[in-house]
Amino acid sequence: MSVDAILALQEVAGPLERRRRAVGRADKILDVLEDLKVGLLSGEASIDDLDRLRRAVRDERLGTDDEQLEGVLNEIETRAAVEIAKLESANRAA
């Protein structure tokens, strides 16, 4: 196989691999959101659950250059920070 053919294959695999990784990170965020939803509905959401969400969003942010996705990630991260503050405040009051 020639060097040109190998380079061409690497270029094709590059975007596909990036997409595969992005889908994996998105699945991780969705799993964390699902766990958080269950915790909120059962009244058992914890600061750890919200912190997991913030970390997952932060990890995804490192791998994107999409402005719309950045906006969604900003909203999720802000909401998680607000909920963490509420739980911490409630814990201090208790």
C-alpha positions as CSV (number, residue, x, y, z in Angstrom):
1,M,0.0,0.0,0.0
2,S,1.4,3.4,-0.9
3,V,1.9,6.2,1.6
4,D,-0.7,8.3,-0.2
5,A,-3.3,5.5,0.3
6,I,-2.5,5.2,4.0
7,L,-2.8,9.0,4.5
8,A,-6.1,9.0,2.7
9,L,-7.4,6.2,5.0
10,Q,-6.3,8.1,8.1
11,E,-8.1,11.3,6.9
12,V,-11.3,9.2,6.4
13,A,-10.9,7.5,9.8
14,G,-10.2,10.8,11.6
15,P,-13.7,12.5,11.3
16,L,-15.4,9.2,11.9
17,E,-13.4,8.5,15.0
18,R,-14.1,12.1,16.3
19,R,-17.8,11.6,15.7
20,R,-17.7,8.2,17.5
21,R,-16.0,9.8,20.5
22,A,-18.5,12.7,20.5
23,V,-21.4,10.3,20.5
24,G,-19.8,8.4,23.4
25,R,-19.4,11.6,25.4
26,A,-23.0,12.7,24.6
27,D,-24.2,9.3,25.7
28,K,-22.3,9.8,29.0
29,I,-24.0,13.2,29.5
30,L,-27.5,11.7,28.8
31,D,-26.8,8.9,31.2
32,V,-25.9,11.4,33.9
33,L,-29.0,13.5,33.1
34,E,-31.2,10.4,33.4
35,D,-29.7,9.5,36.8
36,L,-30.2,13.0,37.9
37,K,-33.8,13.0,36.7
38,V,-34.5,9.9,38.7
39,G,-32.8,11.4,41.7
40,L,-34.8,14.6,41.5
41,L,-38.1,12.8,41.0
42,S,-37.4,10.6,44.0
43,G,-36.2,13.5,46.1
44,E,-32.7,11.9,46.4
45,A,-30.6,14.1,44.1
46,S,-27.2,14.8,45.5
47,I,-24.4,17.2,45.1
48,D,-22.4,14.3,43.8
49,D,-24.9,13.7,41.0
50,L,-24.8,17.3,40.0
51,D,-21.0,17.4,40.1
52,R,-20.9,14.4,37.9
53,L,-23.0,16.3,35.4
54,R,-20.7,19.3,35.6
55,R,-17.7,17.2,35.0
56,A,-19.3,15.4,32.0
57,V,-20.2,18.8,30.5
58,R,-16.7,20.1,31.1
59,D,-15.3,17.0,29.3
60,E,-17.6,17.5,26.3
61,R,-16.7,21.2,26.1
62,L,-13.1,20.2,25.5
63,G,-14.0,18.3,22.4
64,T,-16.3,20.7,20.6
65,D,-16.1,23.8,18.5
66,D,-19.9,24.0,17.8
67,E,-21.4,27.3,19.0
68,Q,-24.9,25.8,19.5
69,L,-23.6,22.9,21.5
70,E,-21.5,25.3,23.6
71,G,-24.7,27.2,24.4
72,V,-26.5,24.1,25.5
73,L,-23.5,23.0,27.6
74,N,-23.4,26.5,29.2
75,E,-27.1,26.2,30.1
76,I,-26.6,22.7,31.6
77,E,-23.5,23.7,33.5
78,T,-25.2,26.9,34.9
79,R,-28.3,25.0,36.0
80,A,-26.2,22.3,37.7
81,A,-24.2,25.1,39.5
82,V,-27.5,26.7,40.7
83,E,-28.9,23.3,41.9
84,I,-25.6,22.6,43.8
85,A,-25.8,26.0,45.5
86,K,-29.4,25.3,46.5
87,L,-28.5,21.9,48.0
88,E,-25.5,23.3,49.8
89,S,-27.6,26.0,51.2
90,A,-30.3,23.5,52.3
91,N,-27.6,21.3,53.9
92,R,-26.2,24.3,55.9
93,A,-29.7,25.3,57.1
94,A,-30.4,21.7,58.2
